[in-house]
Amino acid sequence: MNEVYEKLQKCLASVKAKVDFQPEVALILGSGLGDYADSIKVEATLDYSEIEGFPVSTVPLHKGRFVFGYVEDVPVVIMQGRVHYYEGYAMTDVVLPTRLMYLMGAKVLFLTNASGGIKQGFHAGDFMLIKDHISCFVPSPLLGANIEELGTRFPDMSHVYDEDLQQIVKKAACDLGINLKEGVYVQLTGPAYETPAEIHMCRAMGADAVGMSTACEAQAARHMGMKVVGVSCISNLAAGISPTPLTHAEITETADRVAPLFKSLLTESIVHIGNASKTK
């Protein structure tokens, strides 16, 4: 058996031994959204440290656990704290949680993050629906022997972010009076923030927002056939655009400030996603 898949199966067995729950939607919470999971109807929680072989997030203030429960009547599994490539993990470990949530039963992956705004007209506190991404600056999670149990060797990435799900999120934003931007997200390695020259390069390549996560998770999800949707909180203007040096405190402050609106958008979107799946 493929070593990566064998590790994944051990994690799955460890989860099933502790939690009996089948989610429809998997949600990865970005900065400022950590306590969203506490607001749902919680059925069970499981710390990452309780899962055999599971990578544990080292980012401060990340709770590092799965939360299982319901957003209204939609069964969800939520990651409170994701694993980043810059923490020193192999990329297969970074996307292990995404793959694990798929094996738990989730067919939809809802990605959120905090990012730096590149596109002219973006402001700190804006929300951006991710239309596409650029992931070539970090190692592909699909490198190495293909895991045939998960997907094909050469998966198509023409439509990573599902158009139907995008329409659902746009309608939810409209209903809530949220001015939802749209754009392309680029993932860089971090942990250092980008130089102005790097941001200029990203803008020339067509990126509208930059961050240190998400694209690799989306790629792994599409490899497995999951439907993916993503929303990014523009927590700051990127280097060379912002007149002041970038700090983690600034990003956290913005993410916390707009978190209530972001949480409303998540709930409205997930409920509609659940309703849409029932009609098919």
ZATI-953386 format. One record per residue: z, x, y of N, C-alpha, C, O in turn. Coordinates in steps of 0.001 Angstrom, whole numbers, plus 500000, padded with zeros to 6 digits. Example, Ala and Ser with C-alpha at 12.3 -4.5 7.8 and 13.67 -1.06 7.14 Angstrom:
507800513190494310507800512300495500507800513200496700508465514236496681507080512850497750507140513670498940507870512900500030508039513409501138
//
This chain:
500000500849498797500000500000500000500000500881501250500657501922501291499256500450502260499242501136503551500675501294504074501448500336504053501035502498504544502416502773504982502836501862506129503967501377506157501926501629507076502249500772508215502503499347507748503438498689508205501655498873506828501812497501506313503072497386505459503753496361505485503377498432504707504588498423503888505833498317504773506764497578504454505843499058505884506958498978506829507049497582507428508139497038507600505906497017507740505846495667508300506418494649507310507161493752507707506083494778506051506588493863505027508101493988504850508788492996504605508610495204504974510064495401504892510763494714506055511813494096505881510174494826507247510729494145508421510709492634508222511677491947508545509602492121507690509471490687507462510519490203506463511147489166506677510707490939505387511706490563504388513104490575504993513936489726504675513353491544505863514652491648506524514906490454507434516021489935507488513858490013508158513982488848509035514213487588508209515111486801508507513396487396507162513491486173506354514837486051505642515299484947505354515456487188505363516762487161504704517850486652505640518917486224505200517564486704506942518579486320507933518241485043508691519141484320509116516933484755508866516509483614509678515432482826508940514449483396508467515625481518508845514626480631508238514010479793509347514536478738509701512893480266509897512271479580511032510809479979511086510477481154510932509921478997511308508486479278511420507998478898512799507908477712513115507676479888513638507207479606514995505715479293515036504959479674514142505311478596516086503884478395516361503407479347517453502278479836517422504290479599518419503952480438519566504896481626519613506109481472519473504332482820519811505115484029520020505049484383521503503971484384522096506182484676522090506260484953523528506944486293523742508058486505523264506287487194524454506887488479524816507247488433526294506386488245527153508530488606526574509028488476527945508982489812528673509469490827528173508381489794529877508339490981530718509541491045531641510470490245531524509517491992532550510623492209533480510934490942534270510029490251534739512219490649534411512667489500535189512743488206534408513275487212534903512211488204533178512164486961532400513122486965531211513132486028530412513927488022531097514752488196529917515629487020529558515832486726528380516163486331530587517078485228530274516363483898530042517013482875529826515015483905530086514279482674529793514626482163528393514760480959528176514770483091527455515052482700526079516374481964525957516554481164525039517297482222526868518598481554526808518521480098527254519450479323527030517408479732527887517285478382528433516618477412527465516577476210527731516095477913526343515442477032525385516474476490524386517642476877524422516037475603523505516917475121522446516939476184521344516038476249520508517972477003521362518045478156520470518520477739519082519536477060518936517765478160518066518136477904516676518786479132516039519688479007515211518319480319516433518874481551515866518468482733516740517473482678517463519253483793516660518908485051517323519046486176516311519813486074515353518298487248516532518352488384515622518113489665516413517031489873516962519128490517516464518993491793517162518005492686516423517959492696515193517216493433517186516253494343516564516955495334515632516402495730514606518170495728515995518909496709515202519277496183513816519632496958512927519190494856513634519512494254512335518299494188511409518420493780510254517131494586511912515900494522511131515570495915510614515421496854511396515457496048509315515221497356508704513918497984509198512845497400509050514020499183509789512848499925510223512241499486511536511207500014511945512873498515512217512299497964513445512552498899514617513664499409514759511537499144515475511746499995516656512638499295517682512436498118517978513596499994518208514553499417519146514213499848520568514040501036520840514120498879521470513799499165522868514904499987523515516089499706523333514505501007524274515473501863524979515528501573526471516234502258527211514780500549526924514738500226528346516051499558528755516479498604528106516702500045529827517960499439530266517795497953530592516758497536531109518810497169530290518898495737530574518051494877529633518104493650529714517268495498528741516533494726527742517487494402526597518093495307526023517625493121526260518605492723525250518232493202523860519105493443523026516937493342523609516516493854522314516788492930521148517490493295520205516223491719521216516422490778520119515318489728520092514633489485521085515171489116518920514320487939518779515178486694519005516328486625518571514598485726519686515234484420519835514302483384519229513125483322519585514818482571518318514048481538517640514534480180518137515738479930518201513593479304518488514007477992518959512835477148519410511702477347518972513122476198520296512114475230520709512008475169522232513017475088522933510781475209522729510486474858524120510024473409524069508889473117523692510919472508524454510786471076524132510651470954522614511614471227521897509475470549522101509381470437520643508465471494520031508063471370518874508133472527520796507250473582520303508093474725519716508880475334520441507944475023518428508706476126517832508175477483518291506983477770518183509074478300518799508672479589519366509565480706518840510706480479518438509017481909518852509819483120518667509607483960519920508472484188520338510690484415520511510647485102521793511204486509521649512260486709521048510497487475522199510997488841522264511727489037523586511114488976524652513022489271523521513798489655524700513861491181524722514778491792524175512875491768525360512767493222525382511673493690524453511761493503523240510631494303525017509527494824524207509701496334524047510523496962524714508906496887523150508879498326522922507649498888523636506551498346523511507838499980524385506747500585525147506318501913524516507118502599523881505075502252524698504545503517524187505252504699524849505475505728524212505607504549526137506237505667526855507638505999526340508199507035526695508202505126525506509521505404524940509453506443523816510482506899523318508237506805523430508071507852522429507743507351521039507656508137520096507560506039520906507218505474519606505724505629519314504904505704520229505391505676518037503985505620517641503429504258518028504166503272518072502138504200518306501546502942518727501670501863517648501757500676517964501678502269516387501857501281515316503242500637515390503410499481515000504235501380515888505565500804516084505609499911517314506324498909517335504839500277518346504809499475519569504282498074519283504771497094519845503280497982518406502694496670518110503284496033516845502894494926516473504213496717516191504843496141515000505459494767515283505285493857514473506177494580516405506737493248516676505680492161516782505891491045516306504551492470517398503464491492517510502959491106516122502783489925515823502732492099515291502261491835513935503304491066513130502966490195512329504560491391513349505631490726512632505715489245513004505917488393512139505560488946514287505617487545514721504456486742514150504601485553513866503304487386513983502172486725513325502516486401511870502239485300511394503117487354511170503470487126509771504583486091509641504723485462508591505370485909510690506379484845510698505732483461510763506347482459510397504467483420511241503760482149511320503132481827512653502403480842512769503400482644513676502866482368515009501353482571515048500842483579514559500648481613515627499191481693515758498752481991517186497606482369517427499685481816518138499396482059519551500347483129520064501545483082519786499820484094520811500640485113521461500548484932522970499465485005523551501702484695523597501778484539525054502431485801525604503608486065525359501647486580526353502105487858526892502472487733528365501752487098529136503581488332528753503951488401530169504355489836530495504778490592529620504217490190531754504622491520532189504782491557533710504454490602534414505287492670534182505282492976535613504277494100535828504230495048535044503479494002536877502421494992537065502256495349538538502774494673539426501521496428538767501195496845540126499868496252540546498892496311539799499827495680541737498601495058542223497616496063542766497967496904543594496389495980542305495314496862542761494316496103543632493844496621544645494006494892543236492970494115543927493384493793545356494535493446545623492432493914546261492685493575547661493036492094547773492357491239547204494079491810548496494519490428548654495681490050547764496288488996547949496007490914546780497183490673545948498436491045546733498422491981547533499517490306546499500793490574547145501908490560546116501795489903545081502969491274546391504128491269545502504646489846545361504887489159546353504813489415544126505262488052543848504156487133543374504428486019542925502891487588543466501774486794542946501801486773541421502380487654540786501167485755540845500964485689539401499477485832539109498643485231539787499146486637538087497749486859537726497504486486536269498120487048535363496610485545536052496155485226534709495267486376534232494308486746534909495585486933533079494815488068532573493528487558531917493561486874530894492417487903532524491109487493532002490554488493530983489817488127530068490922489751531164490429490812530297491319492028530536492148492038531446491135493048529707491944494241529914491132495509529651490057495474529052491684496628530117491162497964529835492275498713529110493361498907529657491999499133527871493053499732527052492736501144526588493469501712525778491643501717527099491166502994526563491996504206527000491706505328526585493025503996527832493867505111528266495074505314527358495817506283527518495271504411526411496347504561525431495729504510524036494658503930523860496390505109523040495821505086521686495672503659521168496533502814521411494599503397520469494400502080519869495405501869518745495648502782517956495993500673518660496889500377517543496150500256516215496772500134515160494812500290516272494012500121515062493533501448514487492788501465513507493961502579515094493578503880514573494149504088513175495191503533512826493458504888512391493914505149511036493303504172510050492400503407510387493808504211508834493284503320507793493478501869508215494555501489508676492434501061508058492535499658508426493462498916507469493455499152506261494262498007508041495130497170507219494350495894506912494325494957507709493714495876505741492822494780505388493546493438505341492938492393505574494846493466505040495615492229504975495750491566506348496049490375506436495530492335507415495686491807508768494353491453509421494256490442510116493331492269509207492067491996509882490972492968509491491179493875508685489809492760510074488632493556509751488692494947510382489418495163511352487936495877509833487912497255510318487427497346511761487983498105512555486399496580512105485814496656513447485873495283514118484865494578514164487025494900514633487179493570515237486465493455516579486445494397517370485883492290516820485217492021518094486269491776519176487253491073518947486053492356520348486995492200521458486307491586522686486719491813523824485247490801522428484529490171523539485386489136524248485250488928525454486270488489523499487103487421524072488541487611523601489051486823522805489186488653524094490568488918523689491477487776524130492345487331523378491266487310525359492125486270525936491402484924525835490339484718526420492010484031525083491384482766524707491088481888525928491975481620526738489845481447526049489434480653527212490125479300527270490476478836528355490326478659526122491013477358526113492452477495526582492944476656527337493124478537526144494499478762526582494561479094528069495505478711528760493560479800528550493513480093529988493421478803530792494066478670531832492627477862530318492499476593531025493821475831531040494165475181532027494548475919529946495856475257529867496816475855530888497516475124531588496851477185530974497752477842531930497332477545533368498183477357534238496039477502533616495562477192534979495935475768535384496309475516536529495832474846534439496227473458534743497732473371534988498180472669535894498508474090534173499958474095534359500318474642535735501192474103536414499643475712536143499900476304537459499540475323538573500261475196539563498425474639538396497989473649539388499015472525539499499362472104540602499493472045538367500477470951538364501770471368539051502458470543539652502098472661538957503337473167539554503147473669540980504105474088541630501913473626541462501637474108542818501669475620542941501935476156544017501395476316541826501399477785541827499985478290542068499043477867541398499844479188543019498551479804543306498326480933542307498725482072542550497692480619541197497504481577540110496245482404540342495137481868540372496422483702540504495283484610540636494701484890539250495285484506538236493568485551539212492954485951537948492465487387538076492081487821539162492479488122536971491992489486537059492067490250535755492436489718534708491700491525535858491657492446534726492876493365534797493192493924535846493543493504533667494749494332533570494401495648532885493679495648531888494896496759533397494693498044532752496043498601532318496999498607533094496114499066531084497335499677530569497206501192530606496283501763530025498145501836531298498272503291531273499557503630530510500346502743530184499756504912530232500861505272529355502221505165530033503194504793529377502323505485531356503636505633531944504314506855531324503661507615530609505618507064531583506470506239532427506359506518533926506880505755534739505675507620534298505493507869535726504559506818536309503601506397535660504845506397537540503911505510538220502647506297538564502661507527538618501573505578538793500267506193538951500149506909540308500833506561541270499275507903540357498962508541541630497937507684542374497247506877541751497824507844543687496782507110544416495388507350543855494567506434543818495111508595543413493791508896542857493554508123541560492444507656541307494593507991540745494467507240539498494238505754539776493470505094539076494907505238540798494689503841541170493271503645541690492637502630541400492775504605542451491388504534542942490425504499541753489450503747541763490699505309540735489873505319539526489915503957538835488880503419538442491121503407538690491267502118538004490519501012538755489875500158538146490616501041540081489906500036540884488403500177540693487697499176540569487905501419540668486470501648540475486009501156539114484849500777538951486918501157538120486574500704536773486640499186536644486222498624535632487168498527537673487216497069537634488581496476537359488689495276537104489642497297537405490989496787537155491563496151538418491336496632539528492304495072538234492953494369539338494467494553539348495113494353540376495036494936538199496475495168538093496701496224537027495913496358536091497799496983537179498073498088536277499500497990535756500418497591536473499663498367534481500992498354533892501064499280532699500147500062532448502174499186531956502450500118530869502650499408529531503319499936528643502076498218529381502251497451528141501082496486527980500066496609528663501231495540527086500429494314526989499062494471526326498776493772525353498211495368526825496852495452526284496870495833524806496105495278524017497729496766524424497792497173523017498281496024522139497823495865521007499215495220522665499725494065521916498621493021521745498468492434520673497858492798522811496756491837522743495705492291521744495155491477521002495427493586521723494421494119520805494853493934519351494054493540518501496117494223519078496630494051517721496602492581517312496301492256516163496914491700518250496921490261517965495518489755517651495332488982516711494535490184518427493162489745518178492640490270516850491859489600516174493069491463516480492679492022515186493092491079514063492408490983513044494220490380514250494739489468513230494218488045513387494504487182512557493452487799514449492913486463514658493813485546515464493575484339515509494836486086516098495695485261516936494968484877518218494090485605518682495335483732518789494867483361520116495832483966521128497049483856520984495280484601522144496094485353523091495906484821524501494790484495524907497001484735525245496944484414526663497992485279527354499028485588526767497726485668528596498660486543529288498735486251530771497732485926531406499945486370531320500163486220532756500989487404533231502001487759532627500541488005534319501214489167534888501815488813536240501176488159537065503051489252536457503662489122537777503359490385538569503729491487538164502683490217539697502413491363540558503724491692541282504082491062542277504420492687540758505760492977541264505761493960542433506764494103543132504640494628542637504524495607543731503049495930543931502219495643543069502737496520545056501391497037545273501328498456544731502273499226544897500231498804544088500117500091543410500089501252544392499907501058545594500270502457543870500306503674544678499036503831545505497933503592545015499197504226546738498052504380547628497712503099548346497031503121549371498185501965547812498028500673548467499343500302549135499368499809550262500435500549548416501761500338548982502064501425550007501789502596549745502616501079551155502931502080552182504196502871551868504497503851552550504943502455550840506200503119550500506181503609549059505434503076548239506992504618548734507069505102547354507507503987546409508280503109546792507006504028545161507329503001544184508673503298543522508979504442543187509456502257543342510734502397542651510896501258541650510370500161541839511636501545540585511895500518539583512730499388540176512583498227539794513610499742541118514457498729541759513619497706542516513928496514542501512558498169543181511675497261543926510985496286542984510880495092543262510521496822541869509817496005540890510750494954540294510385493786540162511955495387539938512941494467539361513323493390540358513472492224539992513483493775541624513861492809542669512810491718542823513145490538542925511544492112542839510465491120542960510396490227541731510271489009541849510478490836540544510407490065539304511545489045539229511344487912538794512724489453539650513869488533539633513680487403540652514068486262540401513088487728541788512920486737542861511988485606542440512241484443542751510920485942541739509934484916541371510146484385539953509386483541539480511189484888539275511432484489537886511549482976537694510985482456536731512258482240538568512351480789538339510993480094538277510785479204537453510066480504539152508727479915539151507958480335537904507238479534537308508118481587537519507444482102536325507934481340535092507134480983534227509230481093535008509797480368533871509250478942533796508972478434532710509100478311534941508528476959534965507094476970534444506682476077533704506340477996534843504963478120534375504917478336532862504058477776532182505834479143532336505888479366530895506158478067530138505455477735529184507172477348530570507538476105529887506397475105529911506033474545528877505833474882531088504735473915531226503553474318530351502941473475529697503238475609530344502092476086529562502339475953528066501463475496527332503518476346527610503824476308526176503835474872525658503347474604524559504384473958526437504377472544526040502945472043525876502629471364524899502081472378526832500677471966526746499952472634525581499108472017524932500286473902525320499688474604524173500082473915522873499259473740521975501365473524522784501841472813521607501157471474521432500791471097520318500984470756522524500315469452522473498856469594522051498330468778521294498206470656522560496792470886522232496619471179520740495639470754520129497582471914520154497473472256518733497641471021517850497114470977516739498372470018518341498588468813517544497336467937517471497164467167516526496467468061518472495265467218518520494111467826517740493053467209517622494299469021517209493205469677516475493355469493514964492523469980514197
//
